[in-house]
Amino acid sequence: MIALALVGLVVACCGCSVALALALRVKQITSGAQVRAPRGTDVEIGAAVPGFRGLTGLDGLPWERSPAGGEPWLLTFVSPECPGCSEQLPRYIRYLRHHGIPAERAVSVTVGDEVNHDSLPTELLRSTQIVRASAASALVMGLRISSWPTYLIVDGDGKVAYATQSVSRLVHIDPRLPERAGAALSKA
């Protein structure tokens, strides 16, 4: 009888511990006190985008443009060889269209050996500015991009406002309105 009571007590304590851990995590997420990149990205929120030196367009010419002219914009890191990138691509293009984001405010950095017009879907070519980079480029290394795909929302000052590896996490954020993006982040 005592053994059964002890087993019941241990089970109850474990249940309370799980409930407490869950409640603390929910409070942390909903408080908005600490905005960080979701698990799986090493990109630091608030990090300055280091620039586009060393990148080339699909035509092979150097690409050093500054997108968006002071407005928020999207910076995506993809690779044609990445299964996750291919899987998420249709949702990413729908996201761009749904929010009316012009190609001038969406930059897709492609990493891979054979990146060219033929290796990329036509919808992506129409929806974003596409540039090529090596995995060792200043942009990739400076932002600590370690896996693909990675989606960043960059504010008008050129600093990372949001980072995720899932286009599904972008769905509720409208990058045209930084205050709405910040409000959505504090609720996420």
N, C-alpha and C positions, 0 to 999 in steps of 0.2 A: 504494500500500500504506500509506503514511504517512497519507494523507488518510482512508482507511478506519479506521485505528487512532484518529485524532483524532475522527472521528464517533462511534465506539464509546465513547470516553472521555467525550465530551459527553453522550451518552445515559445512560451509567452515572451520571454526576454528577447529572443531572436526576432520575433514579430515586432516588438516595440522598437528594436534597433533599426530594422528595415524601414519602419514607418517614420522614424525620426530622421534618418538619412534622406529619405524621399522628401519629407517636408522641408528640410534645410536646402536641398537642391532646388526645389520649386521656388522657395523664397529668394535664393540667389539669382535665379533666372528672371523672375518677375520684378526684382527690385531695381534693375537697370543701373545699379551702382557700379558695376564693373562690366564694360563692354569689351569683349575679347573675340578673337577669331574662334569660330567653332572648332571643336576637336578635329584634328587631322590636317590643319593648316599651320604652317610655321610663320605666316605673314603677321607682322606686328601692326595692330590698328594704330593709326597715326603716323606710320612710317612714310617718309617722302619717297615718291616714285623717282628712282635715280636717273631717269632720262632714257633716251632711245639710242645712244651711241652704239655703233657696232651692229645695228639691226639692218636688214635689207628687205625691200619689198619683194614681191614675187617676180618682179622684172629683174632682180639682181642688183638694183641700184640702192645706194644708202638711203635709209629712211630715218629722218630725224624730226618729224613733225610733232607739234604739241597739240593734242586733240582738245576739243571742247571750248577753247577760249574762255577759261574761267568758270565753266559750268561743270557739274558732276558728269562723270563718264565711266564707262566700263572697260576694264582691262582683263582679258581672259587668256589663260595659258592652256593650249591644247596641242595634241599631237595626232596626226593621222594614224599612227600605229597604236594608239591608246584605245582599248575597247570601251572604257568608261566615257571617253570623249565622244566616240561615235554614238554611244547609247544616249547621251544627254543632249546631243546636238539639236535634234528636232525641238525639244523643249526650250533650249536656249534661243533658237530662232523665233519660236512663238512668243517668248518673253520679250524679245526686242520689238517684235511687231505689235504686241499688245500694248506696250508702253510708248509706242511711236518713237523709239530711239533711232535716230538717223545713224548711218554708217560713220559719220564724222565723229560721233561720240561713243563708238564701240571699236576697240582695238583688240584683235585676236593675235596673240603671239604664238606662232607655231614652232614647235621643236620637233625635229625629225630629219632623217637623212634625205628623203626624197619629197620635200614639200614643194609643190608646184600647183598650177591651176588645175591640172588633171587629177591630182590626189585629194582635192577638196571639193565638197559639195557646192553646187551652183548657188544654193540659198545662202550659204555662209559667205561666199564671194560677194554677194549682193548686199548682205546685211552688216558687214563689218569691214574695217580696214585690216588687211592681213599682212603681217610682217613675219620674217623668219629670224630666229635667234638660235644660238647654240645654248646648250644647257649650262655653259660656263660664261655666258654673257653677263655684263654688268647689271642688266635689268633683272635677269633670273636670279643671279647670285645676291644682288643687293636686296631683293625682296624675300630672299630665302624660299624660293619656290622649289619644293621638293617632290611634288607629285602633280599629276595631271588627271583631270582638268582642275584648274583653280580659277575661280571667278572673283574679281575685285571690283568694288565700287570705289572710285577715286573722287574725292571732293574737288571743288573748283580751285583749291590751292595746291593740288597735286599730292594730297596725302590720302593714304588708304583709310576709307571710312568703314569698310566691311569686307570680309574675306570668307569664302566658303569653297568647298569642293563639290557642292551639289547645286545644280541649277534650281532644284526644288526649294532651296532656302532663299533664293532670290525672288521667288514669285510674289511675296508680300511686300517687297520694297520697290518703290518707284524712285529711281535714281535722279529723276528730274527735279525732285523736291527734297533737298537735304534735310529739312526739318521733319518731313514725314518719314524719311529713312531713319533718322535718329529716334523718332517715336516708335517706329516698328522695331528697331533694334532693342529698345528698352523693354519691349513686351516679349521679344523672342526668347 
